[in-house]
Amino acid sequence: MKTVRWLGVGIGILVPTVAMASTLETVKERDSVRCGVNAAQPGFSSLDDDDQYRGLDTDVCRAIAAAALGDATKVDFVPLDSVERFTALQSGEVDVLSRTTTWTSSRDTTMGMNFTGVSYYDGQAFMVASDLGVQSAKELDGAAVCTQSGTTSELNLSDYFRINGMTYDPVVFDAPEQSIAGFEAGRCDVLSSDASQLYAQRMQLADPSMALVLPEIISKEPLGPAVRQGDDQWFNLVKWSLFAMLNAEELGITQANVDEQLSSENPDVMRLLGQDGHFGEAMGVNVDWAYQIVKQVGNYADIYDRNVGADSDFNIARGLNALWSDGGIQYAPPIR
């Protein structure tokens, strides 16, 4: 597994998207998927002690590689900040962006990119210093608020304070590690970002008890992978790689039992694992594409639990990210 760094061109400038060679063909010739990720967001994308990228977003990248190449390790992770991520995708420097990126109308319609699904339903929240004695975001009038540039968080803050008749002093940083450092150093009273990121950043503090995350969620932040417009085959493959993990969880197919499930007589299981039909053919991949995803990476519950859920340090409840059949809103179309 190799980590590479690509310099963005024209950072902050929208790059016109033109029809390019088939991304899947390029990926197969290169024998790797170039995946744009966050440089340091534990739980979603960060380097572990062995200098390997780990997290929910990086596992989505591995699932795509398993489907496209039959090998989940064939990923070149490209760390990108919040400003350069879109240019990197538009210019072809990465094949897919899997970097805690919110699906919005403007990003979906004016930036030459298509979102392929929601890998994590999130929402923006506030983290405050415990000694402030603040219990609600409604008590933050006049506060200095740290946030990141080039994100929906920056825009949501303005809306929230204006709607509630409050003022604030924005303290803007380029990267999450800078914003948490500013918060810890006292440059701001409040840090605002996606709730998942705040819980991860709180754990990075020398004393996590110095901060608490307030209960208010002020936005919808559907996070998911994105690809360039104009390549439907690649769009379909990335989309169905996520759907395969969700369908596998719903069918009870896990990384631990997937080989046993190959002998299942359940038609839905047979179709998913390539025992019935040729559903990979239309996407240009092998018949066992979904089997390889589950075998090498896991179903959605597998990647959620080990990265941000019950088997992780974060222990974030599934909530909206539970399957539709378990009270959440995660839902995938059927394979048939």
C-alpha positions as CSV (number, residue, x, y, z in Angstrom):
1,M,0.0,0.0,0.0
2,K,1.7,3.2,-1.2
3,T,1.1,6.8,-0.1
4,V,1.7,9.5,-2.7
5,R,1.3,13.2,-2.6
6,W,0.1,15.1,-5.7
7,L,0.4,18.9,-6.1
8,G,-2.9,20.5,-6.9
9,V,-3.1,22.9,-9.9
10,G,-4.9,26.1,-9.7
11,I,-6.0,25.6,-6.1
12,G,-9.3,27.2,-5.5
13,I,-10.1,27.5,-9.2
14,L,-12.8,25.4,-10.8
15,V,-11.3,23.2,-13.5
16,P,-13.5,22.5,-16.5
17,T,-14.2,18.8,-16.7
18,V,-13.6,17.2,-20.0
19,A,-14.2,13.6,-21.1
20,M,-11.2,11.6,-20.2
21,A,-10.2,8.0,-20.9
22,S,-12.2,5.4,-19.0
23,T,-11.1,5.7,-15.4
24,L,-11.5,1.9,-14.9
25,E,-9.2,1.3,-17.9
26,T,-6.6,3.7,-16.4
27,V,-6.9,2.1,-13.0
28,K,-6.4,-1.4,-14.5
29,E,-3.4,-0.2,-16.6
30,R,-1.9,1.5,-13.5
31,D,-2.9,-1.5,-11.3
32,S,-4.0,0.8,-8.5
33,V,-6.7,3.2,-7.4
34,R,-5.7,6.8,-6.6
35,C,-7.9,7.8,-3.7
36,G,-8.0,11.4,-2.3
37,V,-8.3,11.2,1.5
38,N,-7.9,13.4,4.6
39,A,-4.4,13.5,5.9
40,A,-5.2,13.2,9.6
41,Q,-8.8,12.5,10.7
42,P,-8.7,9.5,13.1
43,G,-11.6,7.2,12.5
44,F,-12.0,8.2,8.8
45,S,-8.5,8.6,7.5
46,S,-5.2,8.9,9.3
47,L,-1.8,7.1,9.5
48,D,-1.4,4.4,12.1
49,D,1.7,3.4,13.9
50,D,2.8,1.4,10.9
51,D,2.5,4.4,8.6
52,Q,-0.6,2.9,6.9
53,Y,-3.8,4.9,6.3
54,R,-6.8,3.6,8.4
55,G,-10.4,4.7,8.7
56,L,-13.8,4.4,7.3
57,D,-13.1,6.6,4.3
58,T,-9.9,4.6,3.5
59,D,-11.8,1.3,3.7
60,V,-14.2,2.7,1.1
61,C,-11.2,3.2,-1.1
62,R,-10.0,-0.4,-0.4
63,A,-13.5,-1.7,-1.3
64,I,-13.3,0.1,-4.7
65,A,-9.8,-1.5,-5.3
66,A,-11.1,-4.9,-4.3
67,A,-14.0,-4.6,-6.8
68,A,-11.9,-3.1,-9.7
69,L,-8.7,-5.0,-9.3
70,G,-9.5,-7.9,-7.0
71,D,-7.0,-6.6,-4.5
72,A,-7.9,-4.2,-1.7
73,T,-4.3,-3.3,-1.1
74,K,-3.9,-1.7,-4.5
75,V,-4.6,1.9,-3.4
76,D,-2.4,4.9,-3.6
77,F,-3.7,7.2,-0.9
78,V,-3.3,10.9,-1.7
79,P,-3.7,13.2,1.3
80,L,-5.5,16.4,0.4
81,D,-6.6,19.4,2.4
82,S,-10.1,20.8,2.2
83,V,-9.2,23.4,-0.4
84,E,-7.2,21.4,-2.9
85,R,-9.4,18.2,-2.8
86,F,-11.8,19.3,-5.5
87,T,-9.1,20.4,-7.9
88,A,-7.3,17.1,-7.5
89,L,-10.4,15.2,-8.5
90,Q,-11.3,17.6,-11.4
91,S,-7.9,17.5,-12.9
92,G,-7.6,13.7,-12.7
93,E,-4.9,13.6,-10.1
94,V,-7.1,11.2,-8.1
95,D,-9.7,8.7,-9.4
96,V,-12.1,9.1,-6.5
97,L,-12.4,11.5,-3.5
98,S,-13.2,9.7,-0.2
99,R,-12.5,12.5,2.3
100,T,-15.4,13.4,4.7
101,T,-16.9,15.5,1.9
102,T,-20.4,16.8,2.2
103,W,-22.8,16.2,-0.7
104,T,-24.3,19.6,-1.6
105,S,-26.3,20.8,-4.6
106,S,-23.5,23.2,-5.8
107,R,-20.8,20.6,-5.5
108,D,-23.0,18.1,-7.4
109,T,-23.9,20.4,-10.2
110,T,-21.2,23.0,-10.8
111,M,-17.9,21.4,-9.9
112,G,-17.7,18.6,-12.5
113,M,-18.2,15.8,-9.9
114,N,-20.8,13.3,-9.0
115,F,-21.4,11.9,-5.5
116,T,-21.9,8.2,-5.5
117,G,-23.7,7.7,-2.2
118,V,-23.5,8.4,1.5
119,S,-20.9,6.5,3.5
120,Y,-21.6,8.4,6.7
121,Y,-24.5,10.6,7.8
122,D,-23.1,13.4,9.9
123,G,-24.0,16.9,11.2
124,Q,-22.2,20.0,12.3
125,A,-21.8,20.6,16.1
126,F,-19.8,22.7,18.6
127,M,-17.0,21.7,21.0
128,V,-16.3,24.1,23.9
129,A,-13.8,24.4,26.7
130,S,-15.3,22.7,29.7
131,D,-14.4,25.6,32.0
132,L,-16.7,28.0,30.1
133,G,-19.7,26.4,31.7
134,V,-21.6,26.5,28.4
135,Q,-24.3,23.8,28.0
136,S,-26.0,25.0,24.7
137,A,-24.9,26.5,21.5
138,K,-27.5,29.2,22.1
139,E,-25.1,30.6,24.8
140,L,-22.3,31.3,22.3
141,D,-23.2,34.9,21.4
142,G,-19.9,36.8,20.9
143,A,-17.7,33.7,21.0
144,A,-14.5,33.2,19.0
145,V,-15.1,30.1,16.8
146,C,-12.4,28.1,15.2
147,T,-13.3,26.3,11.9
148,Q,-11.8,25.3,8.6
149,S,-11.7,27.2,5.4
150,G,-13.3,25.8,2.2
151,T,-15.8,23.7,4.1
152,T,-19.6,23.7,4.6
153,S,-18.9,24.3,8.3
154,E,-17.7,27.8,7.6
155,L,-20.9,28.6,5.8
156,N,-23.2,26.8,8.3
157,L,-21.7,28.9,11.1
158,S,-22.7,32.2,9.4
159,D,-26.2,30.9,8.9
160,Y,-26.7,29.6,12.4
161,F,-25.5,32.7,14.2
162,R,-27.5,35.0,11.9
163,I,-30.7,33.0,12.3
164,N,-30.3,33.0,16.1
165,G,-29.5,36.7,16.3
166,M,-26.0,36.2,17.6
167,T,-22.6,37.4,16.6
168,Y,-19.3,35.5,16.6
169,D,-15.6,36.0,15.7
170,P,-14.5,33.5,13.1
171,V,-11.0,32.1,13.5
172,V,-10.3,30.2,10.2
173,F,-7.6,27.6,9.6
174,D,-6.7,25.5,6.5
175,A,-6.5,22.1,8.2
176,P,-8.1,20.2,11.1
177,E,-4.8,19.8,12.9
178,Q,-4.4,23.6,12.9
179,S,-7.9,24.2,14.1
180,I,-7.6,21.8,17.1
181,A,-4.2,23.3,17.9
182,G,-5.8,26.8,17.9
183,F,-8.6,25.6,20.1
184,E,-6.2,23.9,22.6
185,A,-4.0,27.1,22.7
186,G,-7.0,29.2,23.5
187,R,-7.2,31.2,20.3
188,C,-10.9,30.4,20.3
189,D,-13.6,29.5,22.8
190,V,-15.4,27.1,20.4
191,L,-14.4,24.6,17.7
192,S,-17.1,23.8,15.1
193,S,-17.0,21.0,12.5
194,D,-18.8,17.8,11.8
195,A,-19.6,16.0,15.0
196,S,-17.6,12.9,14.0
197,Q,-14.5,15.1,13.5
198,L,-15.0,16.9,16.8
199,Y,-15.1,13.6,18.7
200,A,-11.9,12.6,17.0
201,Q,-10.2,15.9,17.7
202,R,-11.3,15.8,21.3
203,M,-9.4,12.6,21.7
204,Q,-6.3,14.2,20.3
205,L,-6.2,16.8,23.2
206,A,-3.6,16.4,25.9
207,D,-6.5,16.4,28.3
208,P,-9.8,15.4,26.6
209,S,-11.7,16.3,29.7
210,M,-10.9,20.0,29.0
211,A,-13.6,20.0,26.2
212,L,-17.1,18.8,25.6
213,V,-19.3,18.6,22.5
214,L,-22.6,20.4,22.8
215,P,-25.8,18.5,22.0
216,E,-27.0,20.7,19.1
217,I,-26.6,19.5,15.5
218,I,-27.1,22.5,13.2
219,S,-26.8,21.0,9.7
220,K,-27.1,17.9,7.5
221,E,-23.8,16.6,6.4
222,P,-24.1,13.6,4.2
223,L,-20.6,12.5,3.6
224,G,-19.6,10.2,0.7
225,P,-17.2,9.4,-2.1
226,A,-17.2,11.5,-5.3
227,V,-16.0,10.9,-8.9
228,R,-15.6,13.1,-12.0
229,Q,-18.7,13.6,-14.2
230,G,-18.7,12.0,-17.6
231,D,-17.6,8.4,-16.8
232,D,-20.7,6.4,-16.0
233,Q,-18.9,3.1,-15.8
234,W,-16.6,4.3,-13.0
235,F,-19.4,6.2,-11.3
236,N,-21.4,2.9,-11.2
237,L,-18.5,0.9,-9.9
238,V,-17.8,3.3,-7.0
239,K,-21.5,3.6,-6.2
240,W,-22.1,-0.2,-6.1
241,S,-19.0,-0.8,-4.1
242,L,-20.6,1.1,-1.3
243,F,-24.0,-0.5,-2.0
244,A,-22.4,-4.0,-1.9
245,M,-21.2,-3.5,1.7
246,L,-24.6,-2.2,2.8
247,N,-26.4,-5.1,1.1
248,A,-24.0,-7.6,2.6
249,E,-24.7,-6.3,6.1
250,E,-28.5,-6.5,5.5
251,L,-28.1,-10.1,4.3
252,G,-25.9,-11.1,7.2
253,I,-22.8,-11.6,5.1
254,T,-19.7,-10.6,7.0
255,Q,-16.0,-10.7,6.5
256,A,-15.9,-13.7,8.9
257,N,-18.6,-15.8,7.2
258,V,-18.5,-14.8,3.5
259,D,-16.9,-18.1,2.4
260,E,-19.6,-20.1,4.1
261,Q,-22.2,-17.9,2.4
262,L,-21.0,-19.0,-1.0
263,S,-23.1,-22.1,-0.6
264,S,-26.2,-20.2,0.4
265,E,-29.4,-20.9,-1.5
266,N,-30.8,-17.4,-0.8
267,P,-31.1,-15.8,-4.3
268,D,-30.1,-12.4,-2.9
269,V,-26.9,-13.8,-1.4
270,M,-26.2,-15.8,-4.6
271,R,-26.5,-12.7,-6.8
272,L,-24.4,-10.5,-4.5
273,L,-21.6,-13.1,-4.2
274,G,-21.5,-13.8,-8.0
275,Q,-23.0,-17.3,-7.7
276,D,-26.0,-16.3,-9.9
277,G,-26.0,-13.8,-12.7
278,H,-23.2,-11.6,-14.2
279,F,-23.8,-8.3,-12.5
280,G,-20.1,-7.3,-12.6
281,E,-20.0,-7.5,-16.3
282,A,-21.8,-4.3,-16.9
283,M,-19.3,-2.5,-14.7
284,G,-16.3,-4.0,-16.4
285,V,-15.2,-6.2,-13.4
286,N,-15.2,-9.8,-12.5
287,V,-18.3,-11.7,-11.4
288,D,-16.9,-12.0,-7.8
289,W,-16.4,-8.3,-7.4
290,A,-18.7,-8.0,-4.3
291,Y,-17.3,-11.2,-2.8
292,Q,-13.8,-9.7,-3.0
293,I,-15.1,-6.5,-1.2
294,V,-16.6,-8.4,1.7
295,K,-13.8,-10.9,1.9
296,Q,-11.0,-8.4,1.9
297,V,-12.6,-5.3,3.5
298,G,-15.9,-6.3,5.1
299,N,-19.5,-5.3,5.1
300,Y,-20.6,-1.8,6.2
301,A,-21.0,-2.9,9.8
302,D,-17.5,-4.3,9.7
303,I,-15.9,-1.1,8.5
304,Y,-18.1,1.1,10.8
305,D,-17.4,-0.8,14.0
306,R,-13.7,-1.2,13.6
307,N,-13.1,2.5,12.6
308,V,-15.6,4.6,14.5
309,G,-18.1,2.2,16.2
310,A,-18.2,-0.3,19.0
311,D,-14.7,-1.8,18.3
312,S,-13.0,1.6,18.1
313,D,-11.9,4.1,20.6
314,F,-14.7,6.4,19.5
315,N,-17.6,4.0,20.1
316,I,-20.0,6.2,18.1
317,A,-23.5,4.8,18.1
318,R,-24.8,3.9,14.6
319,G,-27.7,6.3,14.9
320,L,-28.7,7.5,11.4
321,N,-26.0,5.2,10.0
322,A,-27.8,2.1,11.1
323,L,-29.6,0.1,8.4
324,W,-33.1,1.2,7.5
325,S,-34.3,-2.1,9.0
326,D,-32.6,-1.2,12.3
327,G,-34.0,2.4,12.7
328,G,-31.4,4.2,10.7
329,I,-31.5,5.5,7.1
330,Q,-28.7,3.6,5.4
331,Y,-30.3,1.8,2.5
332,A,-29.0,0.3,-0.7
333,P,-30.8,-0.7,-3.9
334,P,-30.9,-4.5,-4.5
335,I,-28.5,-6.4,-6.8
336,R,-30.7,-8.2,-9.4
